């Protein structure tokens, strides 16, 4: 019973933070303040009352529409809110230590903000990366990685691999993606960030290729890479050790 209460509490906190991450991802990418003006409909400018801002629940209650003008509310809002809540609970359940739980929550927070900003505006804001890079540095001071050079190696590898691909392919990768992996590499370390890079590229190729085959995407149409980075990085963080053991068992 005690654990159910804890899970419920973490779930609620995740919903609230997910709602906040929606605001950060959209407003920061557009150069707006995250505090002012207060939440409002982007179409009719109607100020949204508190009882209509309950994360996920309000979306269901309003049937996904603004009560003022009836315009559709983007599905991104409830998706990010419920994803944050579920991922926070999953992290608490699956991770074995306080340090790895905190690391997971930090990672989820950054990736969800990036997911929102890249989906809505195809931008990965520098301000967000700087804030989280500082948080990651403090985290690694409190919970150092072993060996000590893993953070620097991961950060350097994340930068130079994507920078080299971008240079060879003449700008096929956005600068925000390069900087994002530089920041992620510092937190994850060398091995995990390399796996995250591989999985991100894999998901991007599979989903992007499938989109072109089905006609959902046109050939040459730019697509945000942030969502694939988010998916690949979370897979590497949660299941990286199992994947590496499975791979070693295949080749040995």
Secondary structure, DSSP 8 states (H G I E B T S, - for coil): -HHHHHHHHHHHHHHHHHHHHHHHHHHHHTT--SSSS-SB-TTT--B--GGG-STTHHHHHTTTB-TTT--B--HHHHHHHHHHHHHHHHHHHH-SSHHHHHHHHHHHHHHHHHHHHHHHHS---HHHHHHHHHHHHHHHHHS--SSTTHHHHHHHHHHHHHHHHHHHTTS-S-HHHHHHHHHHHHHH-HHHHHHHHHHHHHHHHHHHHHHHHHTSS-TT----SHHHHHHHHHHHHHHHHHHHHHHHHHH-
